Amino acid sequence: MGGGIKTQEVKLQKILNMLAAGVTAFARSVDTSPLSEIQQDALAMMCHAHFQVNCFRKYAIRPVLNPKFAGLCKSTNIQPPNYLFGEDLSKQIKEVDDRAKVMGQLRASPADRPPAF
């Protein structure tokens, strides 16, 4: 990654750490009774802000990645992982590489393809 992207990434990680600390402090400050609607809204907004910053991080990293890995930067609405690109990035990269190989074989001319058995 370029120096500007790395610097930005470090700053965004610091913001996320502060936001996570704020969410944790908020959660610990409420008693065990059900949260009020305002408390629920506040917690939901903080969690959504955390998600949006992670989406921005992926968007910012995308231009410096190999184009075949750009799909890993998609924003998803699934449960957020512990890591920016999910729990098993190596598996995702292998899947992308495998798809690229298959697509390359499909695009190869018939003379270049291995014989089918």
N, C-alpha and C positions, 0 to 999 in steps of 0.2 A: 504494500500500500504506500501511496505517496505520503510525504510528511504532513501535508495539510489534512488529509483524511485521518491519519493516525492521531494528530492533535485533536481534531474534532471528536474522534471516537473516545479518547480519554476524557474529554470534557463531558460528553454525553453519559459516559459510565459514571462519572462523579455525580451528575444530576440524578441519574437513576438510583444510585446508592442513597442519596439524600431523600429522594422520594420514598424509597422502600423503608428507610428509617422512620420517616413521617407516618407512613401507613402502619408500621409496627407500633409506634408510640401511640397512635390513635386507637388501634385495636386493644392495646393494653390498658388504655385510660378508661374504657367503657366497662361498666360492670357486667355481670353475667346475664342480666335481664335482656330481653329482646331489644335490638337497636331501634331507635326512633326512625321515622321516615327521613328526617334530615340527616341523621348519622349514616343511614344506609346510602343516601344520595352522595354524601361526602366521601364515603369509602369507595363507592362505585366510580366517582369522578377521579379520585386519586389512582385507582387501579387502571382506569381507561387512559389516563395521562401516561402512566408507565408503559402501557401497550403501545400507545402512539409514538412515544420516544423510541421504542425498539423498532417500530416500523420505519421511522425516519433513519435510524442507524443502518438498517438494511438497504434503504433507498440510497443513502450516501455512499455505501460501500460498493454498490452494484457497478458503477462505471469503471472501477479499477479491477474487476474480476474478469477472468476468462469468460467470454460470452456464453459458453456452454453451461456455465454455472450460475448465470443470471437468474434462472428460475428459482434458485434457492432463496432469493431475496424477496419472494412474494410475501405479502402480508396475508396472514391467515387468521381466521376467527376461531380457531380451535383453542383449546386450553393452552395458555402460554407455557413454553418449556422453561427449564432452568437455564438453558443456554440460548444465545441469540438465534442460532440456526437449528435448534432442536437437540435432543439427547444423543442422537447417533449421527453426527455429521459425516463420519467416514462411510457409513452405509449409504447415505444420500448421495455422496460423491460417487461411490461405486455404481449406484443405479444410474446416475447421469452419464457416467462413462460407458456403461453397458448399452444404454439407449443410443448414445452417439455412435458406438461401434455398429449396432444393428442398422441405424439410419445410413451409415457410410456403406455398409454392405448392400443395402437396398438401392442406393444411388449408383453403385459401381456398375460399370458396363458388363454385359453378359460374358464377355471374354475374360474379364477380371475376376469373376465370381468363381469360387471353388465348385467342383462338380457336386450335384445333389445326389444322394443315394437313397 
